[in-house]
Amino acid sequence: MLAHPMNMIMVGKDVSNIKDVDGKPFGRELIETTRTKGSGWVDYNFMNPATKEIDAKSTYCQRVDDIFIACGIYK
């Protein structure tokens, strides 16, 4: 991870094996989506930092050269 707006501890970390609370490997899915399709949405469940509760989240990812950009929203 090159940057993160809320969690500076994540910067510099390998997030390819990160999973959601249900064990879904969404980090790998984000990478595969950008690698194979160039862009797309990935859905998973994650702790919402505003409410401290587990919420459904959708993240849009886009490949730009050899990196990808991702931006998530809580539903």
PDB file of N, CA, C, O and CB in Angstrom:
ATOM      1  N   MET A   1       0.850  -1.167   0.000  1.00  0.00           N
ATOM      2  CA  MET A   1       0.000   0.000   0.000  1.00  0.00           C
ATOM      3  C   MET A   1       0.899   1.234   0.000  1.00  0.00           C
ATOM      4  O   MET A   1       1.805   1.368   0.823  1.00  0.00           O
ATOM      5  CB  MET A   1      -0.969  -0.005   1.223  1.00  0.00           C
ATOM      6  N   LEU A   2       0.627   2.119  -0.933  1.00  0.00           N
ATOM      7  CA  LEU A   2       1.419   3.341  -1.057  1.00  0.00           C
ATOM      8  C   LEU A   2       0.857   4.497  -0.234  1.00  0.00           C
ATOM      9  O   LEU A   2       1.606   5.375   0.193  1.00  0.00           O
ATOM     10  CB  LEU A   2       1.503   3.750  -2.506  1.00  0.00           C
ATOM     11  N   ALA A   3      -0.460   4.502  -0.008  1.00  0.00           N
ATOM     12  CA  ALA A   3      -1.093   5.583   0.752  1.00  0.00           C
ATOM     13  C   ALA A   3      -2.407   5.080   1.321  1.00  0.00           C
ATOM     14  O   ALA A   3      -3.024   4.164   0.778  1.00  0.00           O
ATOM     15  CB  ALA A   3      -1.324   6.841  -0.136  1.00  0.00           C
ATOM     16  N   HIS A   4      -2.831   5.697   2.435  1.00  0.00           N
ATOM     17  CA  HIS A   4      -4.120   5.380   3.044  1.00  0.00           C
ATOM     18  C   HIS A   4      -4.587   6.630   3.793  1.00  0.00           C
ATOM     19  O   HIS A   4      -3.834   7.176   4.600  1.00  0.00           O
ATOM     20  CB  HIS A   4      -4.016   4.127   4.011  1.00  0.00           C
ATOM     21  N   PRO A   5      -5.812   7.092   3.542  1.00  0.00           N
ATOM     22  CA  PRO A   5      -6.255   8.346   4.157  1.00  0.00           C
ATOM     23  C   PRO A   5      -6.590   8.255   5.639  1.00  0.00           C
ATOM     24  O   PRO A   5      -6.598   9.277   6.326  1.00  0.00           O
ATOM     25  CB  PRO A   5      -7.443   8.845   3.437  1.00  0.00           C
ATOM     26  N   MET A   6      -6.864   7.062   6.149  1.00  0.00           N
ATOM     27  CA  MET A   6      -7.321   6.919   7.532  1.00  0.00           C
ATOM     28  C   MET A   6      -6.377   6.130   8.436  1.00  0.00           C
ATOM     29  O   MET A   6      -6.396   6.304   9.655  1.00  0.00           O
ATOM     30  CB  MET A   6      -8.651   6.263   7.540  1.00  0.00           C
ATOM     31  N   ASN A   7      -5.556   5.268   7.849  1.00  0.00           N
ATOM     32  CA  ASN A   7      -4.758   4.344   8.651  1.00  0.00           C
ATOM     33  C   ASN A   7      -3.312   4.327   8.159  1.00  0.00           C
ATOM     34  O   ASN A   7      -2.953   3.537   7.286  1.00  0.00           O
ATOM     35  CB  ASN A   7      -5.360   2.924   8.601  1.00  0.00           C
ATOM     36  N   MET A   8      -2.504   5.189   8.717  1.00  0.00           N
ATOM     37  CA  MET A   8      -1.107   5.318   8.284  1.00  0.00           C
ATOM     38  C   MET A   8      -0.290   4.046   8.541  1.00  0.00           C
ATOM     39  O   MET A   8       0.750   3.847   7.912  1.00  0.00           O
ATOM     40  CB  MET A   8      -0.454   6.495   8.997  1.00  0.00           C
ATOM     41  N   ILE A   9      -0.742   3.194   9.446  1.00  0.00           N
ATOM     42  CA  ILE A   9      -0.039   1.940   9.726  1.00  0.00           C
ATOM     43  C   ILE A   9      -0.033   1.039   8.491  1.00  0.00           C
ATOM     44  O   ILE A   9       0.868   0.216   8.330  1.00  0.00           O
ATOM     45  CB  ILE A   9      -0.690   1.209  10.917  1.00  0.00           C
ATOM     46  N   MET A  10      -1.028   1.188   7.625  1.00  0.00           N
ATOM     47  CA  MET A  10      -1.131   0.349   6.425  1.00  0.00           C
ATOM     48  C   MET A  10      -0.137   0.738   5.330  1.00  0.00           C
ATOM     49  O   MET A  10       0.160  -0.074   4.454  1.00  0.00           O
ATOM     50  CB  MET A  10      -2.535   0.423   5.872  1.00  0.00           C
ATOM     51  N   VAL A  11       0.371   1.949   5.367  1.00  0.00           N
ATOM     52  CA  VAL A  11       1.293   2.419   4.327  1.00  0.00           C
ATOM     53  C   VAL A  11       2.562   1.567   4.363  1.00  0.00           C
ATOM     54  O   VAL A  11       3.191   1.395   5.408  1.00  0.00           O
ATOM     55  CB  VAL A  11       1.638   3.936   4.522  1.00  0.00           C
ATOM     56  N   GLY A  12       2.915   1.046   3.199  1.00  0.00           N
ATOM     57  CA  GLY A  12       4.094   0.206   3.072  1.00  0.00           C
ATOM     58  C   GLY A  12       3.836  -1.275   3.286  1.00  0.00           C
ATOM     59  O   GLY A  12       4.743  -2.090   3.119  1.00  0.00           O
ATOM     60  N   LYS A  13       2.608  -1.635   3.654  1.00  0.00           N
ATOM     61  CA  LYS A  13       2.264  -3.031   3.925  1.00  0.00           C
ATOM     62  C   LYS A  13       1.808  -3.752   2.659  1.00  0.00           C
ATOM     63  O   LYS A  13       1.247  -3.145   1.747  1.00  0.00           O
ATOM     64  CB  LYS A  13       1.171  -3.109   4.990  1.00  0.00           C
ATOM     65  N   ASP A  14       2.060  -5.055   2.626  1.00  0.00           N
ATOM     66  CA  ASP A  14       1.543  -5.926   1.577  1.00  0.00           C
ATOM     67  C   ASP A  14       0.117  -6.293   1.964  1.00  0.00           C
ATOM     68  O   ASP A  14      -0.090  -6.975   2.967  1.00  0.00           O
ATOM     69  CB  ASP A  14       2.442  -7.211   1.386  1.00  0.00           C
ATOM     70  N   VAL A  15      -0.851  -5.862   1.202  1.00  0.00           N
ATOM     71  CA  VAL A  15      -2.255  -6.129   1.532  1.00  0.00           C
ATOM     72  C   VAL A  15      -2.866  -7.212   0.635  1.00  0.00           C
ATOM     73  O   VAL A  15      -4.084  -7.385   0.614  1.00  0.00           O
ATOM     74  CB  VAL A  15      -3.070  -4.845   1.413  1.00  0.00           C
ATOM     75  N   SER A  16      -2.033  -7.930  -0.093  1.00  0.00           N
ATOM     76  CA  SER A  16      -2.556  -8.944  -1.001  1.00  0.00           C
ATOM     77  C   SER A  16      -3.274 -10.079  -0.278  1.00  0.00           C
ATOM     78  O   SER A  16      -4.136 -10.730  -0.869  1.00  0.00           O
ATOM     79  CB  SER A  16      -1.437  -9.507  -1.830  1.00  0.00           C
ATOM     80  N   ASN A  17      -2.942 -10.329   0.977  1.00  0.00           N
ATOM     81  CA  ASN A  17      -3.580 -11.423   1.707  1.00  0.00           C
ATOM     82  C   ASN A  17      -4.571 -10.955   2.764  1.00  0.00           C
ATOM     83  O   ASN A  17      -4.989 -11.749   3.607  1.00  0.00           O
ATOM     84  CB  ASN A  17      -2.534 -12.269   2.355  1.00  0.00           C
ATOM     85  N   ILE A  18      -4.952  -9.683   2.736  1.00  0.00           N
ATOM     86  CA  ILE A  18      -5.900  -9.168   3.726  1.00  0.00           C
ATOM     87  C   ILE A  18      -7.286  -9.758   3.469  1.00  0.00           C
ATOM     88  O   ILE A  18      -7.726  -9.895   2.328  1.00  0.00           O
ATOM     89  CB  ILE A  18      -5.951  -7.614   3.684  1.00  0.00           C
ATOM     90  N   LYS A  19      -7.961 -10.102   4.571  1.00  0.00           N
ATOM     91  CA  LYS A  19      -9.299 -10.696   4.483  1.00  0.00           C
ATOM     92  C   LYS A  19     -10.285  -9.866   5.284  1.00  0.00           C
ATOM     93  O   LYS A  19      -9.908  -9.132   6.197  1.00  0.00           O
ATOM     94  CB  LYS A  19      -9.292 -12.156   4.987  1.00  0.00           C
ATOM     95  N   ASP A  20     -11.572  -9.998   4.922  1.00  0.00           N
ATOM     96  CA  ASP A  20     -12.598  -9.308   5.705  1.00  0.00           C
ATOM     97  C   ASP A  20     -12.965 -10.152   6.926  1.00  0.00           C
ATOM     98  O   ASP A  20     -12.371 -11.207   7.149  1.00  0.00           O
ATOM     99  CB  ASP A  20     -13.858  -9.022   4.838  1.00  0.00           C
ATOM    100  N   VAL A  21     -13.922  -9.703   7.702  1.00  0.00           N
ATOM    101  CA  VAL A  21     -14.296 -10.395   8.939  1.00  0.00           C
ATOM    102  C   VAL A  21     -14.883 -11.779   8.695  1.00  0.00           C
ATOM    103  O   VAL A  21     -14.919 -12.603   9.609  1.00  0.00           O
ATOM    104  CB  VAL A  21     -15.288  -9.563   9.709  1.00  0.00           C
ATOM    105  N   ASP A  22     -15.343 -12.046   7.477  1.00  0.00           N
ATOM    106  CA  ASP A  22     -15.895 -13.346   7.124  1.00  0.00           C
ATOM    107  C   ASP A  22     -14.861 -14.263   6.480  1.00  0.00           C
ATOM    108  O   ASP A  22     -15.179 -15.388   6.094  1.00  0.00           O
ATOM    109  CB  ASP A  22     -17.067 -13.170   6.195  1.00  0.00           C
ATOM    110  N   GLY A  23     -13.619 -13.780   6.363  1.00  0.00           N
ATOM    111  CA  GLY A  23     -12.554 -14.571   5.762  1.00  0.00           C
ATOM    112  C   GLY A  23     -12.419 -14.414   4.262  1.00  0.00           C
ATOM    113  O   GLY A  23     -11.618 -15.115   3.643  1.00  0.00           O
ATOM    114  N   LYS A  24     -13.180 -13.511   3.658  1.00  0.00           N
ATOM    115  CA  LYS A  24     -13.096 -13.285   2.217  1.00  0.00           C
ATOM    116  C   LYS A  24     -11.783 -12.565   1.897  1.00  0.00           C
ATOM    117  O   LYS A  24     -11.517 -11.505   2.463  1.00  0.00           O
ATOM    118  CB  LYS A  24     -14.319 -12.459   1.709  1.00  0.00           C
ATOM    119  N   PRO A  25     -10.959 -13.118   1.004  1.00  0.00           N
ATOM    120  CA  PRO A  25      -9.676 -12.495   0.657  1.00  0.00           C
ATOM    121  C   PRO A  25      -9.849 -11.324  -0.319  1.00  0.00           C
ATOM    122  O   PRO A  25      -9.486 -11.422  -1.491  1.00  0.00           O
ATOM    123  CB  PRO A  25      -8.735 -13.540   0.049  1.00  0.00           C
ATOM    124  N   PHE A  26     -10.403 -10.227   0.177  1.00  0.00           N
ATOM    125  CA  PHE A  26     -10.734  -9.112  -0.706  1.00  0.00           C
ATOM    126  C   PHE A  26      -9.490  -8.400  -1.248  1.00  0.00           C
ATOM    127  O   PHE A  26      -9.551  -7.798  -2.320  1.00  0.00           O
ATOM    128  CB  PHE A  26     -11.609  -8.119   0.031  1.00  0.00           C
ATOM    129  N   GLY A  27      -8.382  -8.455  -0.539  1.00  0.00           N
ATOM    130  CA  GLY A  27      -7.143  -7.859  -1.056  1.00  0.00           C
ATOM    131  C   GLY A  27      -6.728  -8.522  -2.349  1.00  0.00           C
ATOM    132  O   GLY A  27      -6.386  -7.850  -3.322  1.00  0.00           O
ATOM    133  N   ARG A  28      -6.760  -9.838  -2.357  1.00  0.00           N
ATOM    134  CA  ARG A  28      -6.423 -10.601  -3.566  1.00  0.00           C
ATOM    135  C   ARG A  28      -7.435 -10.331  -4.675  1.00  0.00           C
ATOM    136  O   ARG A  28      -7.069 -10.230  -5.846  1.00  0.00           O
ATOM    137  CB  ARG A  28      -6.368 -12.111  -3.256  1.00  0.00           C
ATOM    138  N   GLU A  29      -8.716 -10.213  -4.300  1.00  0.00           N
ATOM    139  CA  GLU A  29      -9.758  -9.946  -5.295  1.00  0.00           C
ATOM    140  C   GLU A  29      -9.584  -8.563  -5.922  1.00  0.00           C
ATOM    141  O   GLU A  29      -9.797  -8.401  -7.124  1.00  0.00           O
ATOM    142  CB  GLU A  29     -11.148 -10.060  -4.655  1.00  0.00           C
ATOM    143  N   LEU A  30      -9.200  -7.563  -5.121  1.00  0.00           N
ATOM    144  CA  LEU A  30      -8.923  -6.234  -5.675  1.00  0.00           C
ATOM    145  C   LEU A  30      -7.784  -6.294  -6.692  1.00  0.00           C
ATOM    146  O   LEU A  30      -7.871  -5.705  -7.769  1.00  0.00           O
ATOM    147  CB  LEU A  30      -8.575  -5.241  -4.548  1.00  0.00           C
ATOM    148  N   ILE A  31      -6.727  -7.006  -6.342  1.00  0.00           N
ATOM    149  CA  ILE A  31      -5.573  -7.131  -7.234  1.00  0.00           C
ATOM    150  C   ILE A  31      -5.956  -7.863  -8.516  1.00  0.00           C
ATOM    151  O   ILE A  31      -5.603  -7.426  -9.611  1.00  0.00           O
ATOM    152  CB  ILE A  31      -4.424  -7.866  -6.527  1.00  0.00           C
ATOM    153  N   GLU A  32      -6.674  -8.970  -8.384  1.00  0.00           N
ATOM    154  CA  GLU A  32      -7.069  -9.744  -9.561  1.00  0.00           C
ATOM    155  C   GLU A  32      -8.040  -8.968 -10.455  1.00  0.00           C
ATOM    156  O   GLU A  32      -7.966  -9.062 -11.681  1.00  0.00           O
ATOM    157  CB  GLU A  32      -7.703 -11.063  -9.129  1.00  0.00           C
ATOM    158  N   THR A  33      -8.942  -8.208  -9.848  1.00  0.00           N
ATOM    159  CA  THR A  33      -9.882  -7.404 -10.632  1.00  0.00           C
ATOM    160  C   THR A  33      -9.131  -6.386 -11.481  1.00  0.00           C
ATOM    161  O   THR A  33      -9.420  -6.234 -12.668  1.00  0.00           O
ATOM    162  CB  THR A  33     -10.888  -6.690  -9.709  1.00  0.00           C
ATOM    163  N   THR A  34      -8.168  -5.689 -10.881  1.00  0.00           N
ATOM    164  CA  THR A  34      -7.416  -4.694 -11.653  1.00  0.00           C
ATOM    165  C   THR A  34      -6.499  -5.353 -12.671  1.00  0.00           C
ATOM    166  O   THR A  34      -6.304  -4.833 -13.770  1.00  0.00           O
ATOM    167  CB  THR A  34      -6.598  -3.806 -10.722  1.00  0.00           C
ATOM    168  N   ARG A  35      -5.938  -6.500 -12.302  1.00  0.00           N
ATOM    169  CA  ARG A  35      -5.020  -7.196 -13.215  1.00  0.00           C
ATOM    170  C   ARG A  35      -5.743  -7.740 -14.438  1.00  0.00           C
ATOM    171  O   ARG A  35      -5.232  -7.645 -15.555  1.00  0.00           O
ATOM    172  CB  ARG A  35      -4.315  -8.336 -12.488  1.00  0.00           C
ATOM    173  N   THR A  36      -6.929  -8.311 -14.237  1.00  0.00           N
ATOM    174  CA  THR A  36      -7.619  -8.970 -15.344  1.00  0.00           C
ATOM    175  C   THR A  36      -8.602  -8.074 -16.093  1.00  0.00           C
ATOM    176  O   THR A  36      -8.781  -8.227 -17.301  1.00  0.00           O
ATOM    177  CB  THR A  36      -8.347 -10.161 -14.829  1.00  0.00           C
ATOM    178  N   LYS A  37      -9.243  -7.133 -15.380  1.00  0.00           N
ATOM    179  CA  LYS A  37     -10.262  -6.292 -16.003  1.00  0.00           C
ATOM    180  C   LYS A  37      -9.845  -4.838 -16.160  1.00  0.00           C
ATOM    181  O   LYS A  37     -10.450  -4.099 -16.937  1.00  0.00           O
ATOM    182  CB  LYS A  37     -11.516  -6.356 -15.205  1.00  0.00           C
ATOM    183  N   GLY A  38      -8.815  -4.421 -15.428  1.00  0.00           N
ATOM    184  CA  GLY A  38      -8.395  -3.029 -15.472  1.00  0.00           C
ATOM    185  C   GLY A  38      -9.075  -2.166 -14.431  1.00  0.00           C
ATOM    186  O   GLY A  38      -8.489  -1.210 -13.924  1.00  0.00           O
ATOM    187  N   SER A  39     -10.333  -2.512 -14.111  1.00  0.00           N
ATOM    188  CA  SER A  39     -11.076  -1.788 -13.076  1.00  0.00           C
ATOM    189  C   SER A  39     -12.308  -2.597 -12.694  1.00  0.00           C
ATOM    190  O   SER A  39     -12.702  -3.527 -13.397  1.00  0.00           O
ATOM    191  CB  SER A  39     -11.482  -0.362 -13.564  1.00  0.00           C
ATOM    192  N   GLY A  40     -12.905  -2.227 -11.569  1.00  0.00           N
ATOM    193  CA  GLY A  40     -14.138  -2.893 -11.156  1.00  0.00           C
ATOM    194  C   GLY A  40     -14.422  -2.697  -9.687  1.00  0.00           C
ATOM    195  O   GLY A  40     -13.663  -2.047  -8.969  1.00  0.00           O
ATOM    196  N   TRP A  41     -15.529  -3.272  -9.251  1.00  0.00           N
ATOM    197  CA  TRP A  41     -15.991  -3.182  -7.860  1.00  0.00           C
ATOM    198  C   TRP A  41     -15.757  -4.494  -7.135  1.00  0.00           C
ATOM    199  O   TRP A  41     -15.902  -5.570  -7.714  1.00  0.00           O
ATOM    200  CB  TRP A  41     -17.481  -2.806  -7.803  1.00  0.00           C
ATOM    201  N   VAL A  42     -15.393  -4.397  -5.857  1.00  0.00           N
ATOM    202  CA  VAL A  42     -15.252  -5.559  -4.982  1.00  0.00           C
ATOM    203  C   VAL A  42     -16.054  -5.275  -3.714  1.00  0.00           C
ATOM    204  O   VAL A  42     -15.911  -4.217  -3.102  1.00  0.00           O
ATOM    205  CB  VAL A  42     -13.735  -5.860  -4.649  1.00  0.00           C
ATOM    206  N   ASP A  43     -16.898  -6.229  -3.329  1.00  0.00           N
ATOM    207  CA  ASP A  43     -17.734  -6.086  -2.138  1.00  0.00           C
ATOM    208  C   ASP A  43     -17.212  -6.984  -1.021  1.00  0.00           C
ATOM    209  O   ASP A  43     -16.770  -8.105  -1.272  1.00  0.00           O
ATOM    210  CB  ASP A  43     -19.207  -6.427  -2.458  1.00  0.00           C
ATOM    211  N   TYR A  44     -17.265  -6.484   0.208  1.00  0.00           N
ATOM    212  CA  TYR A  44     -16.827  -7.240   1.386  1.00  0.00           C
ATOM    213  C   TYR A  44     -17.364  -6.557   2.640  1.00  0.00           C
ATOM    214  O   TYR A  44     -17.974  -5.491   2.554  1.00  0.00           O
ATOM    215  CB  TYR A  44     -15.268  -7.350   1.439  1.00  0.00           C
ATOM    216  N   ASN A  45     -17.145  -7.154   3.786  1.00  0.00           N
ATOM    217  CA  ASN A  45     -17.591  -6.601   5.070  1.00  0.00           C
ATOM    218  C   ASN A  45     -16.370  -6.147   5.859  1.00  0.00           C
ATOM    219  O   ASN A  45     -15.379  -6.872   5.952  1.00  0.00           O
ATOM    220  CB  ASN A  45     -18.419  -7.651   5.884  1.00  0.00           C
ATOM    221  N   PHE A  46     -16.444  -4.941   6.427  1.00  0.00           N
ATOM    222  CA  PHE A  46     -15.281  -4.375   7.103  1.00  0.00           C
ATOM    223  C   PHE A  46     -15.733  -3.422   8.202  1.00  0.00           C
ATOM    224  O   PHE A  46     -16.846  -2.898   8.157  1.00  0.00           O
ATOM    225  CB  PHE A  46     -14.364  -3.647   6.098  1.00  0.00           C
ATOM    226  N   MET A  47     -14.873  -3.200   9.183  1.00  0.00           N
ATOM    227  CA  MET A  47     -15.227  -2.291  10.265  1.00  0.00           C
ATOM    228  C   MET A  47     -15.263  -0.852   9.757  1.00  0.00           C
ATOM    229  O   MET A  47     -14.292  -0.349   9.192  1.00  0.00           O
ATOM    230  CB  MET A  47     -14.232  -2.426  11.432  1.00  0.00           C
ATOM    231  N   ASN A  48     -16.384  -0.214   9.968  1.00  0.00           N
ATOM    232  CA  ASN A  48     -16.557   1.180   9.609  1.00  0.00           C
ATOM    233  C   ASN A  48     -15.892   2.030  10.696  1.00  0.00           C
ATOM    234  O   ASN A  48     -16.297   1.950  11.855  1.00  0.00           O
ATOM    235  CB  ASN A  48     -18.075   1.543   9.443  1.00  0.00           C
ATOM    236  N   PRO A  49     -14.889   2.837  10.358  1.00  0.00           N
ATOM    237  CA  PRO A  49     -14.192   3.611  11.386  1.00  0.00           C
ATOM    238  C   PRO A  49     -15.069   4.678  12.045  1.00  0.00           C
ATOM    239  O   PRO A  49     -14.760   5.122  13.151  1.00  0.00           O
ATOM    240  CB  PRO A  49     -12.981   4.266  10.786  1.00  0.00           C
ATOM    241  N   ALA A  50     -16.140   5.092  11.399  1.00  0.00           N
ATOM    242  CA  ALA A  50     -17.025   6.103  11.970  1.00  0.00           C
ATOM    243  C   ALA A  50     -17.955   5.514  13.027  1.00  0.00           C
ATOM    244  O   ALA A  50     -18.237   6.159  14.037  1.00  0.00           O
ATOM    245  CB  ALA A  50     -17.843   6.761  10.871  1.00  0.00           C
ATOM    246  N   THR A  51     -18.437   4.281  12.796  1.00  0.00           N
ATOM    247  CA  THR A  51     -19.399   3.670  13.703  1.00  0.00           C
ATOM    248  C   THR A  51     -18.791   2.564  14.562  1.00  0.00           C
ATOM    249  O   THR A  51     -19.389   2.150  15.555  1.00  0.00           O
ATOM    250  CB  THR A  51     -20.553   3.118  12.918  1.00  0.00           C
ATOM    251  N   LYS A  52     -17.604   2.085  14.184  1.00  0.00           N
ATOM    252  CA  LYS A  52     -16.942   0.955  14.862  1.00  0.00           C
ATOM    253  C   LYS A  52     -17.746  -0.337  14.738  1.00  0.00           C
ATOM    254  O   LYS A  52     -17.577  -1.256  15.539  1.00  0.00           O
ATOM    255  CB  LYS A  52     -16.723   1.281  16.344  1.00  0.00           C
ATOM    256  N   GLU A  53     -18.616  -0.407  13.739  1.00  0.00           N
ATOM    257  CA  GLU A  53     -19.402  -1.602  13.488  1.00  0.00           C
ATOM    258  C   GLU A  53     -19.018  -2.198  12.147  1.00  0.00           C
ATOM    259  O   GLU A  53     -18.489  -1.506  11.277  1.00  0.00           O
ATOM    260  CB  GLU A  53     -20.903  -1.289  13.529  1.00  0.00           C
ATOM    261  N   ILE A  54     -19.289  -3.495  11.983  1.00  0.00           N
ATOM    262  CA  ILE A  54     -19.020  -4.164  10.717  1.00  0.00           C
ATOM    263  C   ILE A  54     -20.133  -3.792   9.745  1.00  0.00           C
ATOM    264  O   ILE A  54     -21.314  -4.009  10.020  1.00  0.00           O
ATOM    265  CB  ILE A  54     -18.918  -5.720  10.899  1.00  0.00           C
ATOM    266  N   ASP A  55     -19.744  -3.234   8.617  1.00  0.00           N
ATOM    267  CA  ASP A  55     -20.697  -2.823   7.586  1.00  0.00           C
ATOM    268  C   ASP A  55     -20.280  -3.390   6.235  1.00  0.00           C
ATOM    269  O   ASP A  55     -19.120  -3.736   6.010  1.00  0.00           O
ATOM    270  CB  ASP A  55     -20.801  -1.283   7.516  1.00  0.00           C
ATOM    271  N   ALA A  56     -21.259  -3.472   5.350  1.00  0.00           N
ATOM    272  CA  ALA A  56     -20.967  -3.842   3.965  1.00  0.00           C
ATOM    273  C   ALA A  56     -20.188  -2.697   3.328  1.00  0.00           C
ATOM    274  O   ALA A  56     -20.500  -1.526   3.541  1.00  0.00           O
ATOM    275  CB  ALA A  56     -22.282  -4.151   3.160  1.00  0.00           C
ATOM    276  N   LYS A  57     -19.178  -3.048   2.547  1.00  0.00           N
ATOM    277  CA  LYS A  57     -18.341  -2.046   1.896  1.00  0.00           C
ATOM    278  C   LYS A  57     -18.131  -2.448   0.447  1.00  0.00           C
ATOM    279  O   LYS A  57     -17.985  -3.630   0.137  1.00  0.00           O
ATOM    280  CB  LYS A  57     -16.981  -1.886   2.628  1.00  0.00           C
ATOM    281  N   SER A  58     -18.115  -1.469  -0.432  1.00  0.00           N
ATOM    282  CA  SER A  58     -17.791  -1.673  -1.841  1.00  0.00           C
ATOM    283  C   SER A  58     -16.591  -0.802  -2.163  1.00  0.00           C
ATOM    284  O   SER A  58     -16.544   0.376  -1.807  1.00  0.00           O
ATOM    285  CB  SER A  58     -19.010  -1.335  -2.774  1.00  0.00           C
ATOM    286  N   THR A  59     -15.625  -1.398  -2.839  1.00  0.00           N
ATOM    287  CA  THR A  59     -14.423  -0.659  -3.226  1.00  0.00           C
ATOM    288  C   THR A  59     -14.256  -0.720  -4.736  1.00  0.00           C
ATOM    289  O   THR A  59     -14.286  -1.793  -5.339  1.00  0.00           O
ATOM    290  CB  THR A  59     -13.166  -1.225  -2.514  1.00  0.00           C
ATOM    291  N   TYR A  60     -14.082   0.446  -5.327  1.00  0.00           N
ATOM    292  CA  TYR A  60     -13.802   0.530  -6.757  1.00  0.00           C
ATOM    293  C   TYR A  60     -12.293   0.583  -6.919  1.00  0.00           C
ATOM    294  O   TYR A  60     -11.614   1.349  -6.236  1.00  0.00           O
ATOM    295  CB  TYR A  60     -14.496   1.781  -7.416  1.00  0.00           C
ATOM    296  N   CYS A  61     -11.776  -0.227  -7.818  1.00  0.00           N
ATOM    297  CA  CYS A  61     -10.332  -0.239  -8.061  1.00  0.00           C
ATOM    298  C   CYS A  61     -10.059  -0.013  -9.549  1.00  0.00           C
ATOM    299  O   CYS A  61     -10.823  -0.443 -10.413  1.00  0.00           O
ATOM    300  CB  CYS A  61      -9.702  -1.580  -7.587  1.00  0.00           C
ATOM    301  N   GLN A  62      -8.957   0.670  -9.819  1.00  0.00           N
ATOM    302  CA  GLN A  62      -8.587   1.035 -11.183  1.00  0.00           C
ATOM    303  C   GLN A  62      -7.083   0.866 -11.340  1.00  0.00           C
ATOM    304  O   GLN A  62      -6.312   1.353 -10.513  1.00  0.00           O
ATOM    305  CB  GLN A  62      -9.023   2.497 -11.517  1.00  0.00           C
ATOM    306  N   ARG A  63      -6.667   0.186 -12.384  1.00  0.00           N
ATOM    307  CA  ARG A  63      -5.248   0.022 -12.664  1.00  0.00           C
ATOM    308  C   ARG A  63      -4.733   1.244 -13.418  1.00  0.00           C
ATOM    309  O   ARG A  63      -5.361   1.726 -14.361  1.00  0.00           O
ATOM    310  CB  ARG A  63      -4.992  -1.270 -13.475  1.00  0.00           C
ATOM    311  N   VAL A  64      -3.573   1.733 -12.979  1.00  0.00           N
ATOM    312  CA  VAL A  64      -2.893   2.838 -13.649  1.00  0.00           C
ATOM    313  C   VAL A  64      -1.429   2.419 -13.779  1.00  0.00           C
ATOM    314  O   VAL A  64      -0.685   2.413 -12.798  1.00  0.00           O
ATOM    315  CB  VAL A  64      -3.050   4.211 -12.850  1.00  0.00           C
ATOM    316  N   ASP A  65      -1.029   2.073 -14.987  1.00  0.00           N
ATOM    317  CA  ASP A  65       0.308   1.534 -15.239  1.00  0.00           C
ATOM    318  C   ASP A  65       0.549   0.309 -14.364  1.00  0.00           C
ATOM    319  O   ASP A  65      -0.158  -0.687 -14.514  1.00  0.00           O
ATOM    320  CB  ASP A  65       1.392   2.608 -14.976  1.00  0.00           C
ATOM    321  N   ASP A  66       1.510   0.347 -13.466  1.00  0.00           N
ATOM    322  CA  ASP A  66       1.822  -0.836 -12.653  1.00  0.00           C
ATOM    323  C   ASP A  66       1.314  -0.719 -11.212  1.00  0.00           C
ATOM    324  O   ASP A  66       1.738  -1.486 -10.347  1.00  0.00           O
ATOM    325  CB  ASP A  66       3.323  -1.067 -12.642  1.00  0.00           C
ATOM    326  N   ILE A  67       0.421   0.221 -10.951  1.00  0.00           N
ATOM    327  CA  ILE A  67      -0.185   0.343  -9.621  1.00  0.00           C
ATOM    328  C   ILE A  67      -1.703   0.330  -9.766  1.00  0.00           C
ATOM    329  O   ILE A  67      -2.228   0.455 -10.872  1.00  0.00           O
ATOM    330  CB  ILE A  67       0.291   1.646  -8.900  1.00  0.00           C
ATOM    331  N   PHE A  68      -2.401   0.178  -8.649  1.00  0.00           N
ATOM    332  CA  PHE A  68      -3.847   0.346  -8.723  1.00  0.00           C
ATOM    333  C   PHE A  68      -4.302   1.272  -7.620  1.00  0.00           C
ATOM    334  O   PHE A  68      -3.706   1.354  -6.546  1.00  0.00           O
ATOM    335  CB  PHE A  68      -4.569  -1.009  -8.626  1.00  0.00           C
ATOM    336  N   ILE A  69      -5.369   1.957  -7.923  1.00  0.00           N
ATOM    337  CA  ILE A  69      -5.985   2.918  -7.002  1.00  0.00           C
ATOM    338  C   ILE A  69      -7.318   2.323  -6.573  1.00  0.00           C
ATOM    339  O   ILE A  69      -8.067   1.791  -7.393  1.00  0.00           O
ATOM    340  CB  ILE A  69      -6.174   4.346  -7.671  1.00  0.00           C
ATOM    341  N   ALA A  70      -7.602   2.417  -5.287  1.00  0.00           N
ATOM    342  CA  ALA A  70      -8.857   1.888  -4.768  1.00  0.00           C
ATOM    343  C   ALA A  70      -9.508   2.904  -3.847  1.00  0.00           C
ATOM    344  O   ALA A  70      -8.835   3.585  -3.073  1.00  0.00           O
ATOM    345  CB  ALA A  70      -8.627   0.560  -4.028  1.00  0.00           C
ATOM    346  N   CYS A  71     -10.832   2.995  -3.943  1.00  0.00           N
ATOM    347  CA  CYS A  71     -11.587   3.907  -3.098  1.00  0.00           C
ATOM    348  C   CYS A  71     -12.863   3.192  -2.670  1.00  0.00           C
ATOM    349  O   CYS A  71     -13.649   2.749  -3.507  1.00  0.00           O
ATOM    350  CB  CYS A  71     -11.906   5.251  -3.843  1.00  0.00           C
ATOM    351  N   GLY A  72     -13.061   3.085  -1.345  1.00  0.00           N
ATOM    352  CA  GLY A  72     -14.195   2.328  -0.845  1.00  0.00           C
ATOM    353  C   GLY A  72     -15.265   3.200  -0.211  1.00  0.00           C
ATOM    354  O   GLY A  72     -15.005   4.304   0.267  1.00  0.00           O
ATOM    355  N   ILE A  73     -16.493   2.656  -0.226  1.00  0.00           N
ATOM    356  CA  ILE A  73     -17.634   3.306   0.409  1.00  0.00           C
ATOM    357  C   ILE A  73     -18.356   2.287   1.267  1.00  0.00           C
ATOM    358  O   ILE A  73     -18.432   1.110   0.915  1.00  0.00           O
ATOM    359  CB  ILE A  73     -18.593   3.922  -0.646  1.00  0.00           C
ATOM    360  N   TYR A  74     -18.887   2.741   2.397  1.00  0.00           N
ATOM    361  CA  TYR A  74     -19.715   1.877   3.234  1.00  0.00           C
ATOM    362  C   TYR A  74     -21.163   2.054   2.808  1.00  0.00           C
ATOM    363  O   TYR A  74     -21.607   3.167   2.524  1.00  0.00           O
ATOM    364  CB  TYR A  74     -19.529   2.202   4.756  1.00  0.00           C
ATOM    365  N   LYS A  75     -21.883   0.965   2.768  1.00  0.00           N
ATOM    366  CA  LYS A  75     -23.278   0.988   2.313  1.00  0.00           C
ATOM    367  C   LYS A  75     -24.219   1.304   3.464  1.00  0.00           C
ATOM    368  O   LYS A  75     -25.433   1.366   3.270  1.00  0.00           O
ATOM    369  CB  LYS A  75     -23.661  -0.355   1.675  1.00  0.00           C
TER     370      LYS A  75
END
